[in-house]
């Protein structure tokens, strides 16, 4: 839990600094660091900055595609909020599962050859 907290804290601090400097670096970093928690859960090697860098490098290859994906997830969650907030009880888990499946398809966390 401590490693997860430290990596998340560092990522959030960098995103906030990016938003303070100018909005575009903040948006870039918010999207680029979106897989940092999955890297901690599944592929963590004890290095915080390396974990953030791995997430950024993975997403930077197709950044605009990920931006569209996150914008779609945002719209889905906003639709859940519009439904008196109750719909977000459905849309938030669906968004989390969609993000995990995207990470799994890129990295391949399941063992191959079974």
Gaussian input, Z-matrix of N, CA and C with variables (Angstrom, degrees):
# hf/3-21g

backbone

0 1
 N
 C     1     B1
 C     2     B2     1     A1
 N     3     B3     2     A2     1     D1
 C     4     B4     3     A3     2     D2
 C     5     B5     4     A4     3     D3
 N     6     B6     5     A5     4     D4
 C     7     B7     6     A6     5     D5
 C     8     B8     7     A7     6     D6
 N     9     B9     8     A8     7     D7
 C    10    B10     9     A9     8     D8
 C    11    B11    10    A10     9     D9
 N    12    B12    11    A11    10    D10
 C    13    B13    12    A12    11    D11
 C    14    B14    13    A13    12    D12
 N    15    B15    14    A14    13    D13
 C    16    B16    15    A15    14    D14
 C    17    B17    16    A16    15    D15
 N    18    B18    17    A17    16    D16
 C    19    B19    18    A18    17    D17
 C    20    B20    19    A19    18    D18
 N    21    B21    20    A20    19    D19
 C    22    B22    21    A21    20    D20
 C    23    B23    22    A22    21    D21
 N    24    B24    23    A23    22    D22
 C    25    B25    24    A24    23    D23
 C    26    B26    25    A25    24    D24
 N    27    B27    26    A26    25    D25
 C    28    B28    27    A27    26    D26
 C    29    B29    28    A28    27    D27
 N    30    B30    29    A29    28    D28
 C    31    B31    30    A30    29    D29
 C    32    B32    31    A31    30    D30
 N    33    B33    32    A32    31    D31
 C    34    B34    33    A33    32    D32
 C    35    B35    34    A34    33    D33
 N    36    B36    35    A35    34    D34
 C    37    B37    36    A36    35    D35
 C    38    B38    37    A37    36    D36
 N    39    B39    38    A38    37    D37
 C    40    B40    39    A39    38    D38
 C    41    B41    40    A40    39    D39
 N    42    B42    41    A41    40    D40
 C    43    B43    42    A42    41    D41
 C    44    B44    43    A43    42    D42
 N    45    B45    44    A44    43    D43
 C    46    B46    45    A45    44    D44
 C    47    B47    46    A46    45    D45
 N    48    B48    47    A47    46    D46
 C    49    B49    48    A48    47    D47
 C    50    B50    49    A49    48    D48
 N    51    B51    50    A50    49    D49
 C    52    B52    51    A51    50    D50
 C    53    B53    52    A52    51    D51
 N    54    B54    53    A53    52    D52
 C    55    B55    54    A54    53    D53
 C    56    B56    55    A55    54    D54
 N    57    B57    56    A56    55    D55
 C    58    B58    57    A57    56    D56
 C    59    B59    58    A58    57    D57
 N    60    B60    59    A59    58    D58
 C    61    B61    60    A60    59    D59
 C    62    B62    61    A61    60    D60
 N    63    B63    62    A62    61    D61
 C    64    B64    63    A63    62    D62
 C    65    B65    64    A64    63    D63
 N    66    B66    65    A65    64    D64
 C    67    B67    66    A66    65    D65
 C    68    B68    67    A67    66    D66
 N    69    B69    68    A68    67    D67
 C    70    B70    69    A69    68    D68
 C    71    B71    70    A70    69    D69
 N    72    B72    71    A71    70    D70
 C    73    B73    72    A72    71    D71
 C    74    B74    73    A73    72    D72
 N    75    B75    74    A74    73    D73
 C    76    B76    75    A75    74    D74
 C    77    B77    76    A76    75    D75
 N    78    B78    77    A77    76    D76
 C    79    B79    78    A78    77    D77
 C    80    B80    79    A79    78    D78
 N    81    B81    80    A80    79    D79
 C    82    B82    81    A81    80    D80
 C    83    B83    82    A82    81    D81
 N    84    B84    83    A83    82    D82
 C    85    B85    84    A84    83    D83
 C    86    B86    85    A85    84    D84
 N    87    B87    86    A86    85    D85
 C    88    B88    87    A87    86    D86
 C    89    B89    88    A88    87    D87
 N    90    B90    89    A89    88    D88
 C    91    B91    90    A90    89    D89
 C    92    B92    91    A91    90    D90
 N    93    B93    92    A92    91    D91
 C    94    B94    93    A93    92    D92
 C    95    B95    94    A94    93    D93
 N    96    B96    95    A95    94    D94
 C    97    B97    96    A96    95    D95
 C    98    B98    97    A97    96    D96
 N    99    B99    98    A98    97    D97
 C   100   B100    99    A99    98    D98
 C   101   B101   100   A100    99    D99
 N   102   B102   101   A101   100   D100
 C   103   B103   102   A102   101   D101
 C   104   B104   103   A103   102   D102
 N   105   B105   104   A104   103   D103
 C   106   B106   105   A105   104   D104
 C   107   B107   106   A106   105   D105
 N   108   B108   107   A107   106   D106
 C   109   B109   108   A108   107   D107
 C   110   B110   109   A109   108   D108
 N   111   B111   110   A110   109   D109
 C   112   B112   111   A111   110   D110
 C   113   B113   112   A112   111   D111
 N   114   B114   113   A113   112   D112
 C   115   B115   114   A114   113   D113
 C   116   B116   115   A115   114   D114
 N   117   B117   116   A116   115   D115
 C   118   B118   117   A117   116   D116
 C   119   B119   118   A118   117   D117
 N   120   B120   119   A119   118   D118
 C   121   B121   120   A120   119   D119
 C   122   B122   121   A121   120   D120
 N   123   B123   122   A122   121   D121
 C   124   B124   123   A123   122   D122
 C   125   B125   124   A124   123   D123
 N   126   B126   125   A125   124   D124
 C   127   B127   126   A126   125   D125
 C   128   B128   127   A127   126   D126
 N   129   B129   128   A128   127   D127
 C   130   B130   129   A129   128   D128
 C   131   B131   130   A130   129   D129
 N   132   B132   131   A131   130   D130
 C   133   B133   132   A132   131   D131
 C   134   B134   133   A133   132   D132
 N   135   B135   134   A134   133   D133
 C   136   B136   135   A135   134   D134
 C   137   B137   136   A136   135   D135
 N   138   B138   137   A137   136   D136
 C   139   B139   138   A138   137   D137
 C   140   B140   139   A139   138   D138
 N   141   B141   140   A140   139   D139
 C   142   B142   141   A141   140   D140
 C   143   B143   142   A142   141   D141
 N   144   B144   143   A143   142   D142
 C   145   B145   144   A144   143   D143
 C   146   B146   145   A145   144   D144
 N   147   B147   146   A146   145   D145
 C   148   B148   147   A147   146   D146
 C   149   B149   148   A148   147   D147
 N   150   B150   149   A149   148   D148
 C   151   B151   150   A150   149   D149
 C   152   B152   151   A151   150   D150
 N   153   B153   152   A152   151   D151
 C   154   B154   153   A153   152   D152
 C   155   B155   154   A154   153   D153
 N   156   B156   155   A155   154   D154
 C   157   B157   156   A156   155   D155
 C   158   B158   157   A157   156   D156
 N   159   B159   158   A158   157   D157
 C   160   B160   159   A159   158   D158
 C   161   B161   160   A160   159   D159
 N   162   B162   161   A161   160   D160
 C   163   B163   162   A162   161   D161
 C   164   B164   163   A163   162   D162
 N   165   B165   164   A164   163   D163
 C   166   B166   165   A165   164   D164
 C   167   B167   166   A166   165   D165
 N   168   B168   167   A167   166   D166
 C   169   B169   168   A168   167   D167
 C   170   B170   169   A169   168   D168
 N   171   B171   170   A170   169   D169
 C   172   B172   171   A171   170   D170
 C   173   B173   172   A172   171   D171
 N   174   B174   173   A173   172   D172
 C   175   B175   174   A174   173   D173
 C   176   B176   175   A175   174   D174
 N   177   B177   176   A176   175   D175
 C   178   B178   177   A177   176   D176
 C   179   B179   178   A178   177   D177
 N   180   B180   179   A179   178   D178
 C   181   B181   180   A180   179   D179
 C   182   B182   181   A181   180   D180
 N   183   B183   182   A182   181   D181
 C   184   B184   183   A183   182   D182
 C   185   B185   184   A184   183   D183
 N   186   B186   185   A185   184   D184
 C   187   B187   186   A186   185   D185
 C   188   B188   187   A187   186   D186
 N   189   B189   188   A188   187   D187
 C   190   B190   189   A189   188   D188
 C   191   B191   190   A190   189   D189
 N   192   B192   191   A191   190   D190
 C   193   B193   192   A192   191   D191
 C   194   B194   193   A193   192   D192
 N   195   B195   194   A194   193   D193
 C   196   B196   195   A195   194   D194
 C   197   B197   196   A196   195   D195
 N   198   B198   197   A197   196   D196
 C   199   B199   198   A198   197   D197
 C   200   B200   199   A199   198   D198
 N   201   B201   200   A200   199   D199
 C   202   B202   201   A201   200   D200
 C   203   B203   202   A202   201   D201
 N   204   B204   203   A203   202   D202
 C   205   B205   204   A204   203   D203
 C   206   B206   205   A205   204   D204
 N   207   B207   206   A206   205   D205
 C   208   B208   207   A207   206   D206
 C   209   B209   208   A208   207   D207
 N   210   B210   209   A209   208   D208
 C   211   B211   210   A210   209   D209
 C   212   B212   211   A211   210   D210
 N   213   B213   212   A212   211   D211
 C   214   B214   213   A213   212   D212
 C   215   B215   214   A214   213   D213
 N   216   B216   215   A215   214   D214
 C   217   B217   216   A216   215   D215
 C   218   B218   217   A217   216   D216
 N   219   B219   218   A218   217   D217
 C   220   B220   219   A219   218   D218
 C   221   B221   220   A220   219   D219
 N   222   B222   221   A221   220   D220
 C   223   B223   222   A222   221   D221
 C   224   B224   223   A223   222   D222
 N   225   B225   224   A224   223   D223
 C   226   B226   225   A225   224   D224
 C   227   B227   226   A226   225   D225
 N   228   B228   227   A227   226   D226
 C   229   B229   228   A228   227   D227
 C   230   B230   229   A229   228   D228
 N   231   B231   230   A230   229   D229
 C   232   B232   231   A231   230   D230
 C   233   B233   232   A232   231   D231
 N   234   B234   233   A233   232   D232
 C   235   B235   234   A234   233   D233
 C   236   B236   235   A235   234   D234
 N   237   B237   236   A236   235   D235
 C   238   B238   237   A237   236   D236
 C   239   B239   238   A238   237   D237
 N   240   B240   239   A239   238   D238
 C   241   B241   240   A240   239   D239
 C   242   B242   241   A241   240   D240
 N   243   B243   242   A242   241   D241
 C   244   B244   243   A243   242   D242
 C   245   B245   244   A244   243   D243
 N   246   B246   245   A245   244   D244
 C   247   B247   246   A246   245   D245
 C   248   B248   247   A247   246   D246
 N   249   B249   248   A248   247   D247
 C   250   B250   249   A249   248   D248
 C   251   B251   250   A250   249   D249
 N   252   B252   251   A251   250   D250
 C   253   B253   252   A252   251   D251
 C   254   B254   253   A253   252   D252
 N   255   B255   254   A254   253   D253
 C   256   B256   255   A255   254   D254
 C   257   B257   256   A256   255   D255
 N   258   B258   257   A257   256   D256
 C   259   B259   258   A258   257   D257
 C   260   B260   259   A259   258   D258
 N   261   B261   260   A260   259   D259
 C   262   B262   261   A261   260   D260
 C   263   B263   262   A262   261   D261
 N   264   B264   263   A263   262   D262
 C   265   B265   264   A264   263   D263
 C   266   B266   265   A265   264   D264
 N   267   B267   266   A266   265   D265
 C   268   B268   267   A267   266   D266
 C   269   B269   268   A268   267   D267
 N   270   B270   269   A269   268   D268
 C   271   B271   270   A270   269   D269
 C   272   B272   271   A271   270   D270
 N   273   B273   272   A272   271   D271
 C   274   B274   273   A273   272   D272
 C   275   B275   274   A274   273   D273
 N   276   B276   275   A275   274   D274
 C   277   B277   276   A276   275   D275
 C   278   B278   277   A277   276   D276
 N   279   B279   278   A278   277   D277
 C   280   B280   279   A279   278   D278
 C   281   B281   280   A280   279   D279
 N   282   B282   281   A281   280   D280
 C   283   B283   282   A282   281   D281
 C   284   B284   283   A283   282   D282
 N   285   B285   284   A284   283   D283
 C   286   B286   285   A285   284   D284
 C   287   B287   286   A286   285   D285
 N   288   B288   287   A287   286   D286
 C   289   B289   288   A288   287   D287
 C   290   B290   289   A289   288   D288
 N   291   B291   290   A290   289   D289
 C   292   B292   291   A291   290   D290
 C   293   B293   292   A292   291   D291
 N   294   B294   293   A293   292   D292
 C   295   B295   294   A294   293   D293
 C   296   B296   295   A295   294   D294
 N   297   B297   296   A296   295   D295
 C   298   B298   297   A297   296   D296
 C   299   B299   298   A298   297   D297
 N   300   B300   299   A299   298   D298
 C   301   B301   300   A300   299   D299
 C   302   B302   301   A301   300   D300
 N   303   B303   302   A302   301   D301
 C   304   B304   303   A303   302   D302
 C   305   B305   304   A304   303   D303
 N   306   B306   305   A305   304   D304
 C   307   B307   306   A306   305   D305
 C   308   B308   307   A307   306   D306
 N   309   B309   308   A308   307   D307
 C   310   B310   309   A309   308   D308
 C   311   B311   310   A310   309   D309
 N   312   B312   311   A311   310   D310
 C   313   B313   312   A312   311   D311
 C   314   B314   313   A313   312   D312
 N   315   B315   314   A314   313   D313
 C   316   B316   315   A315   314   D314
 C   317   B317   316   A316   315   D315
 N   318   B318   317   A317   316   D316
 C   319   B319   318   A318   317   D317
 C   320   B320   319   A319   318   D318
 N   321   B321   320   A320   319   D319
 C   322   B322   321   A321   320   D320
 C   323   B323   322   A322   321   D321
 N   324   B324   323   A323   322   D322
 C   325   B325   324   A324   323   D323
 C   326   B326   325   A325   324   D324
 N   327   B327   326   A326   325   D325
 C   328   B328   327   A327   326   D326
 C   329   B329   328   A328   327   D327
 N   330   B330   329   A329   328   D328
 C   331   B331   330   A330   329   D329
 C   332   B332   331   A331   330   D330
 N   333   B333   332   A332   331   D331
 C   334   B334   333   A333   332   D332
 C   335   B335   334   A334   333   D333
 N   336   B336   335   A335   334   D334
 C   337   B337   336   A336   335   D335
 C   338   B338   337   A337   336   D336
 N   339   B339   338   A338   337   D337
 C   340   B340   339   A339   338   D338
 C   341   B341   340   A340   339   D339

   B1=1.4496
   B2=1.5212
   B3=1.3246
   B4=1.4575
   B5=1.5167
   B6=1.3328
   B7=1.4696
   B8=1.5245
   B9=1.3034
   B10=1.4581
   B11=1.5236
   B12=1.3281
   B13=1.4591
   B14=1.5226
   B15=1.3231
   B16=1.4671
   B17=1.5230
   B18=1.3232
   B19=1.4637
   B20=1.5330
   B21=1.3224
   B22=1.4543
   B23=1.5290
   B24=1.3251
   B25=1.4536
   B26=1.5230
   B27=1.3298
   B28=1.4675
   B29=1.5265
   B30=1.3278
   B31=1.4556
   B32=1.5140
   B33=1.3252
   B34=1.4638
   B35=1.5247
   B36=1.3295
   B37=1.4665
   B38=1.5256
   B39=1.3357
   B40=1.4650
   B41=1.5288
   B42=1.3152
   B43=1.4739
   B44=1.5249
   B45=1.3211
   B46=1.4684
   B47=1.5216
   B48=1.3276
   B49=1.4613
   B50=1.5251
   B51=1.3319
   B52=1.4655
   B53=1.5176
   B54=1.3282
   B55=1.4567
   B56=1.5249
   B57=1.3335
   B58=1.4637
   B59=1.5274
   B60=1.3370
   B61=1.4587
   B62=1.5239
   B63=1.3049
   B64=1.4558
   B65=1.5162
   B66=1.2863
   B67=1.4664
   B68=1.5334
   B69=1.3098
   B70=1.4672
   B71=1.5256
   B72=1.3465
   B73=1.4753
   B74=1.5198
   B75=1.3162
   B76=1.4557
   B77=1.5112
   B78=1.3305
   B79=1.4722
   B80=1.5210
   B81=1.3366
   B82=1.4611
   B83=1.5257
   B84=1.3385
   B85=1.4644
   B86=1.5220
   B87=1.3245
   B88=1.4700
   B89=1.5263
   B90=1.3251
   B91=1.4662
   B92=1.5302
   B93=1.3309
   B94=1.4675
   B95=1.5241
   B96=1.3178
   B97=1.4569
   B98=1.5216
   B99=1.3019
   B100=1.4644
   B101=1.5268
   B102=1.3103
   B103=1.4580
   B104=1.5234
   B105=1.3203
   B106=1.4675
   B107=1.5266
   B108=1.3118
   B109=1.4644
   B110=1.5253
   B111=1.3341
   B112=1.4611
   B113=1.5304
   B114=1.3309
   B115=1.4615
   B116=1.5255
   B117=1.3398
   B118=1.4648
   B119=1.5198
   B120=1.3128
   B121=1.4644
   B122=1.5243
   B123=1.3506
   B124=1.4593
   B125=1.5248
   B126=1.3181
   B127=1.4649
   B128=1.5264
   B129=1.3181
   B130=1.4632
   B131=1.5214
   B132=1.3325
   B133=1.4568
   B134=1.5289
   B135=1.3326
   B136=1.4509
   B137=1.5068
   B138=1.3197
   B139=1.4627
   B140=1.5334
   B141=1.3233
   B142=1.4637
   B143=1.5200
   B144=1.3131
   B145=1.4688
   B146=1.5319
   B147=1.3184
   B148=1.4594
   B149=1.5281
   B150=1.3289
   B151=1.4544
   B152=1.5213
   B153=1.3400
   B154=1.4708
   B155=1.5287
   B156=1.3140
   B157=1.4592
   B158=1.5284
   B159=1.3250
   B160=1.4768
   B161=1.5203
   B162=1.3272
   B163=1.4557
   B164=1.5249
   B165=1.3382
   B166=1.4647
   B167=1.5251
   B168=1.3220
   B169=1.4625
   B170=1.5186
   B171=1.3300
   B172=1.4541
   B173=1.5265
   B174=1.3121
   B175=1.4613
   B176=1.5222
   B177=1.3266
   B178=1.4616
   B179=1.5248
   B180=1.3232
   B181=1.4681
   B182=1.5247
   B183=1.3086
   B184=1.4679
   B185=1.5333
   B186=1.3380
   B187=1.4557
   B188=1.5235
   B189=1.3048
   B190=1.4695
   B191=1.5283
   B192=1.3122
   B193=1.4624
   B194=1.5272
   B195=1.3241
   B196=1.4585
   B197=1.5240
   B198=1.3271
   B199=1.4612
   B200=1.5243
   B201=1.3240
   B202=1.4657
   B203=1.5215
   B204=1.3263
   B205=1.4593
   B206=1.5264
   B207=1.3346
   B208=1.4568
   B209=1.5240
   B210=1.3187
   B211=1.4603
   B212=1.5306
   B213=1.3222
   B214=1.4673
   B215=1.5267
   B216=1.3288
   B217=1.4655
   B218=1.5246
   B219=1.3261
   B220=1.4619
   B221=1.5213
   B222=1.3167
   B223=1.4651
   B224=1.5298
   B225=1.3144
   B226=1.4685
   B227=1.5255
   B228=1.3303
   B229=1.4647
   B230=1.5247
   B231=1.3174
   B232=1.4613
   B233=1.5167
   B234=1.3194
   B235=1.4634
   B236=1.5132
   B237=1.3268
   B238=1.4548
   B239=1.5154
   B240=1.3161
   B241=1.4681
   B242=1.5231
   B243=1.3167
   B244=1.4596
   B245=1.5256
   B246=1.3125
   B247=1.4736
   B248=1.5198
   B249=1.3150
   B250=1.4637
   B251=1.5249
   B252=1.3050
   B253=1.4519
   B254=1.5115
   B255=1.3283
   B256=1.4620
   B257=1.5292
   B258=1.3129
   B259=1.4608
   B260=1.5040
   B261=1.3366
   B262=1.4601
   B263=1.5267
   B264=1.3282
   B265=1.4574
   B266=1.5245
   B267=1.3109
   B268=1.4679
   B269=1.5220
   B270=1.3389
   B271=1.4669
   B272=1.5244
   B273=1.3255
   B274=1.4701
   B275=1.5342
   B276=1.3425
   B277=1.4723
   B278=1.5282
   B279=1.3214
   B280=1.4726
   B281=1.5207
   B282=1.3263
   B283=1.4634
   B284=1.5253
   B285=1.3251
   B286=1.4662
   B287=1.5243
   B288=1.3064
   B289=1.4664
   B290=1.5214
   B291=1.3320
   B292=1.4641
   B293=1.5243
   B294=1.3214
   B295=1.4617
   B296=1.5265
   B297=1.3365
   B298=1.4629
   B299=1.5292
   B300=1.3250
   B301=1.4669
   B302=1.5227
   B303=1.3188
   B304=1.4607
   B305=1.5300
   B306=1.3276
   B307=1.4652
   B308=1.5193
   B309=1.3264
   B310=1.4607
   B311=1.5233
   B312=1.3277
   B313=1.4703
   B314=1.5306
   B315=1.3321
   B316=1.4542
   B317=1.5275
   B318=1.3149
   B319=1.4557
   B320=1.5176
   B321=1.3246
   B322=1.4529
   B323=1.5046
   B324=1.3345
   B325=1.4683
   B326=1.5066
   B327=1.3245
   B328=1.4605
   B329=1.5309
   B330=1.3062
   B331=1.4692
   B332=1.5210
   B333=1.3031
   B334=1.4544
   B335=1.5335
   B336=1.3070
   B337=1.4498
   B338=1.5089
   B339=1.3084
   B340=1.4751
   B341=1.4993
   A1=111.41
   A2=116.88
   A3=120.81
   A4=112.85
   A5=116.02
   A6=120.07
   A7=110.82
   A8=116.64
   A9=121.49
   A10=110.22
   A11=116.59
   A12=121.39
   A13=111.70
   A14=117.32
   A15=121.47
   A16=111.22
   A17=117.32
   A18=120.48
   A19=110.05
   A20=117.28
   A21=120.76
   A22=110.82
   A23=117.62
   A24=121.70
   A25=111.42
   A26=116.81
   A27=120.71
   A28=111.36
   A29=116.55
   A30=119.90
   A31=112.21
   A32=117.17
   A33=121.08
   A34=110.59
   A35=117.74
   A36=120.77
   A37=110.12
   A38=118.33
   A39=120.82
   A40=111.65
   A41=117.10
   A42=120.58
   A43=110.00
   A44=117.88
   A45=120.75
   A46=110.67
   A47=117.31
   A48=120.12
   A49=110.18
   A50=117.31
   A51=121.07
   A52=111.89
   A53=117.91
   A54=120.93
   A55=111.59
   A56=117.77
   A57=120.74
   A58=110.62
   A59=116.57
   A60=119.96
   A61=111.60
   A62=115.93
   A63=122.40
   A64=105.70
   A65=117.93
   A66=121.29
   A67=112.09
   A68=118.26
   A69=120.31
   A70=114.16
   A71=119.80
   A72=116.90
   A73=112.35
   A74=117.64
   A75=120.64
   A76=112.21
   A77=116.52
   A78=120.50
   A79=109.63
   A80=116.45
   A81=120.20
   A82=110.80
   A83=116.79
   A84=120.23
   A85=111.92
   A86=117.72
   A87=120.08
   A88=110.51
   A89=116.78
   A90=120.27
   A91=109.98
   A92=116.66
   A93=120.58
   A94=112.49
   A95=117.89
   A96=120.95
   A97=113.07
   A98=118.15
   A99=120.52
   A100=113.19
   A101=119.04
   A102=121.51
   A103=112.61
   A104=118.36
   A105=120.20
   A106=111.86
   A107=118.20
   A108=120.18
   A109=111.46
   A110=117.36
   A111=120.20
   A112=111.09
   A113=116.46
   A114=118.98
   A115=110.72
   A116=117.53
   A117=119.73
   A118=109.81
   A119=118.15
   A120=121.27
   A121=112.69
   A122=116.67
   A123=119.22
   A124=114.84
   A125=119.32
   A126=121.09
   A127=113.07
   A128=118.63
   A129=121.18
   A130=110.83
   A131=115.01
   A132=120.58
   A133=112.61
   A134=117.53
   A135=121.38
   A136=115.43
   A137=118.26
   A138=121.05
   A139=108.94
   A140=116.03
   A141=121.58
   A142=111.24
   A143=117.67
   A144=120.53
   A145=111.18
   A146=117.48
   A147=120.16
   A148=110.72
   A149=116.67
   A150=120.83
   A151=110.66
   A152=116.60
   A153=120.15
   A154=111.03
   A155=116.40
   A156=121.01
   A157=111.65
   A158=117.56
   A159=120.39
   A160=110.63
   A161=116.84
   A162=120.57
   A163=110.42
   A164=116.05
   A165=119.96
   A166=111.46
   A167=117.52
   A168=120.46
   A169=111.62
   A170=117.02
   A171=120.70
   A172=111.15
   A173=117.29
   A174=121.09
   A175=112.02
   A176=117.95
   A177=120.86
   A178=112.08
   A179=117.62
   A180=120.49
   A181=111.50
   A182=117.29
   A183=122.98
   A184=110.11
   A185=116.68
   A186=120.56
   A187=112.79
   A188=118.67
   A189=120.76
   A190=111.73
   A191=117.20
   A192=119.75
   A193=110.49
   A194=116.66
   A195=120.01
   A196=111.45
   A197=116.66
   A198=119.66
   A199=110.13
   A200=117.15
   A201=120.85
   A202=111.94
   A203=116.67
   A204=121.69
   A205=110.78
   A206=117.38
   A207=120.71
   A208=112.15
   A209=117.11
   A210=119.88
   A211=110.10
   A212=116.89
   A213=120.96
   A214=110.93
   A215=117.69
   A216=120.60
   A217=111.08
   A218=116.94
   A219=120.69
   A220=110.83
   A221=117.13
   A222=120.60
   A223=111.49
   A224=116.78
   A225=120.53
   A226=110.19
   A227=116.94
   A228=120.25
   A229=111.86
   A230=117.98
   A231=120.07
   A232=110.81
   A233=117.22
   A234=120.52
   A235=111.35
   A236=116.87
   A237=120.69
   A238=112.30
   A239=116.62
   A240=120.41
   A241=110.68
   A242=117.05
   A243=120.73
   A244=111.13
   A245=117.07
   A246=121.10
   A247=109.99
   A248=116.47
   A249=124.35
   A250=113.13
   A251=117.45
   A252=121.65
   A253=114.20
   A254=117.21
   A255=120.68
   A256=110.38
   A257=117.02
   A258=120.75
   A259=113.68
   A260=116.78
   A261=119.34
   A262=110.93
   A263=117.85
   A264=120.58
   A265=111.20
   A266=117.18
   A267=122.26
   A268=110.52
   A269=117.10
   A270=120.04
   A271=113.19
   A272=119.29
   A273=120.62
   A274=111.64
   A275=119.36
   A276=117.92
   A277=113.00
   A278=117.06
   A279=119.84
   A280=109.66
   A281=117.74
   A282=121.16
   A283=111.07
   A284=116.79
   A285=120.40
   A286=111.26
   A287=116.35
   A288=120.23
   A289=110.59
   A290=117.40
   A291=120.83
   A292=110.87
   A293=116.92
   A294=120.51
   A295=111.13
   A296=116.93
   A297=120.24
   A298=111.04
   A299=117.40
   A300=119.98
   A301=111.15
   A302=116.96
   A303=120.40
   A304=110.12
   A305=117.08
   A306=121.29
   A307=111.04
   A308=116.52
   A309=120.40
   A310=111.80
   A311=117.01
   A312=118.78
   A313=111.22
   A314=117.82
   A315=120.23
   A316=112.50
   A317=116.63
   A318=121.14
   A319=111.58
   A320=116.87
   A321=120.86
   A322=111.20
   A323=117.61
   A324=120.81
   A325=113.23
   A326=118.21
   A327=119.95
   A328=108.98
   A329=115.24
   A330=119.86
   A331=109.92
   A332=115.07
   A333=121.08
   A334=109.19
   A335=116.47
   A336=122.39
   A337=115.07
   A338=118.21
   A339=118.94
   A340=109.90
   D1=-35.42
   D2=-179.62
   D3=-63.45
   D4=-42.59
   D5=178.72
   D6=-64.54
   D7=-40.70
   D8=178.31
   D9=-61.35
   D10=-43.58
   D11=179.19
   D12=-63.84
   D13=-44.84
   D14=-177.44
   D15=-65.27
   D16=-45.28
   D17=179.76
   D18=-64.40
   D19=-43.29
   D20=179.35
   D21=-63.80
   D22=-42.15
   D23=179.07
   D24=-61.81
   D25=-45.42
   D26=178.84
   D27=-62.86
   D28=-43.33
   D29=178.73
   D30=-62.95
   D31=-42.87
   D32=179.78
   D33=-65.94
   D34=-40.29
   D35=178.31
   D36=-61.38
   D37=-44.25
   D38=178.82
   D39=-63.60
   D40=-39.87
   D41=179.04
   D42=-65.69
   D43=-42.79
   D44=179.05
   D45=-63.95
   D46=-42.27
   D47=176.67
   D48=-61.70
   D49=-40.04
   D50=177.11
   D51=-62.15
   D52=-40.07
   D53=177.80
   D54=-70.00
   D55=-34.93
   D56=178.86
   D57=-67.91
   D58=-42.52
   D59=-179.63
   D60=-66.71
   D61=-45.41
   D62=-179.84
   D63=-173.86
   D64=150.39
   D65=-172.91
   D66=-66.26
   D67=-40.07
   D68=-175.70
   D69=-61.93
   D70=-43.51
   D71=175.31
   D72=-62.57
   D73=-33.64
   D74=177.85
   D75=-65.37
   D76=-42.26
   D77=177.97
   D78=-66.12
   D79=-43.34
   D80=178.94
   D81=-58.27
   D82=-48.21
   D83=-177.73
   D84=-69.36
   D85=-35.24
   D86=178.64
   D87=-61.92
   D88=-40.24
   D89=177.69
   D90=-74.54
   D91=-42.53
   D92=-175.07
   D93=-66.17
   D94=-31.52
   D95=-178.91
   D96=-94.97
   D97=15.30
   D98=-175.53
   D99=-70.01
   D100=-21.13
   D101=179.35
   D102=-98.52
   D103=5.69
   D104=-175.09
   D105=-61.00
   D106=-38.67
   D107=-179.06
   D108=-69.75
   D109=-35.66
   D110=177.09
   D111=-67.52
   D112=-35.41
   D113=175.84
   D114=-64.83
   D115=-37.34
   D116=177.74
   D117=-67.03
   D118=-44.09
   D119=-177.02
   D120=-65.34
   D121=-39.04
   D122=-170.42
   D123=-111.59
   D124=-31.85
   D125=-172.13
   D126=-132.11
   D127=32.53
   D128=-173.89
   D129=-78.14
   D130=134.63
   D131=-179.85
   D132=-117.39
   D133=10.90
   D134=177.01
   D135=91.09
   D136=4.40
   D137=-178.40
   D138=-116.23
   D139=114.03
   D140=-174.79
   D141=-66.01
   D142=-52.54
   D143=-176.01
   D144=-65.45
   D145=-34.98
   D146=178.22
   D147=-66.64
   D148=-36.35
   D149=177.90
   D150=-64.37
   D151=-45.32
   D152=177.59
   D153=-62.88
   D154=-39.93
   D155=-179.87
   D156=-66.85
   D157=-38.18
   D158=178.19
   D159=-63.50
   D160=-41.74
   D161=178.28
   D162=-64.08
   D163=-44.01
   D164=-179.13
   D165=-64.37
   D166=-43.00
   D167=-179.21
   D168=-65.72
   D169=-38.50
   D170=179.86
   D171=-64.76
   D172=-42.06
   D173=-175.54
   D174=-80.96
   D175=-31.63
   D176=-176.56
   D177=-61.31
   D178=-29.02
   D179=-179.36
   D180=-58.92
   D181=-39.10
   D182=-178.93
   D183=-130.14
   D184=49.86
   D185=-172.07
   D186=-59.24
   D187=-44.04
   D188=-177.05
   D189=-66.67
   D190=-33.59
   D191=175.12
   D192=-65.26
   D193=-42.63
   D194=177.42
   D195=-66.44
   D196=-36.63
   D197=177.33
   D198=-60.89
   D199=-44.01
   D200=176.40
   D201=-62.62
   D202=-40.49
   D203=178.37
   D204=-62.11
   D205=-46.14
   D206=179.55
   D207=-69.26
   D208=-32.73
   D209=176.04
   D210=-65.82
   D211=-40.26
   D212=175.95
   D213=-63.33
   D214=-43.55
   D215=176.74
   D216=-62.60
   D217=-37.43
   D218=176.97
   D219=-62.74
   D220=-44.10
   D221=178.94
   D222=-63.54
   D223=-40.45
   D224=178.37
   D225=-63.13
   D226=-44.51
   D227=179.63
   D228=-68.54
   D229=-35.59
   D230=175.11
   D231=-64.38
   D232=-36.64
   D233=174.81
   D234=-62.25
   D235=-37.50
   D236=176.15
   D237=-66.99
   D238=-37.02
   D239=178.15
   D240=-69.61
   D241=-37.13
   D242=179.19
   D243=-62.82
   D244=-30.18
   D245=177.95
   D246=-78.29
   D247=52.43
   D248=177.67
   D249=59.25
   D250=23.41
   D251=177.47
   D252=80.77
   D253=-15.48
   D254=-178.13
   D255=-74.02
   D256=-33.61
   D257=-178.92
   D258=-63.90
   D259=-23.97
   D260=179.54
   D261=-68.86
   D262=-19.25
   D263=174.16
   D264=-65.54
   D265=-21.96
   D266=175.46
   D267=-96.44
   D268=-45.36
   D269=-172.59
   D270=-71.90
   D271=-32.99
   D272=-179.64
   D273=-65.48
   D274=-47.88
   D275=176.12
   D276=-64.12
   D277=-36.17
   D278=178.36
   D279=-64.18
   D280=-40.57
   D281=177.88
   D282=-64.57
   D283=-40.84
   D284=178.80
   D285=-64.25
   D286=-41.35
   D287=178.20
   D288=-66.07
   D289=-40.54
   D290=178.38
   D291=-62.49
   D292=-40.65
   D293=178.71
   D294=-66.55
   D295=-41.40
   D296=177.45
   D297=-63.48
   D298=-43.73
   D299=-179.67
   D300=-64.95
   D301=-34.29
   D302=175.29
   D303=-64.26
   D304=-45.22
   D305=177.28
   D306=-61.49
   D307=-44.88
   D308=-178.74
   D309=-63.83
   D310=-38.63
   D311=179.99
   D312=-69.14
   D313=-29.54
   D314=178.95
   D315=-80.30
   D316=-40.78
   D317=-174.38
   D318=-95.33
   D319=-40.54
   D320=-176.73
   D321=80.27
   D322=69.17
   D323=-177.82
   D324=-78.07
   D325=-19.17
   D326=178.72
   D327=-83.49
   D328=151.90
   D329=179.30
   D330=-72.29
   D331=135.33
   D332=179.49
   D333=-85.63
   D334=152.85
   D335=172.41
   D336=89.81
   D337=11.53
   D338=177.77
   D339=-82.74

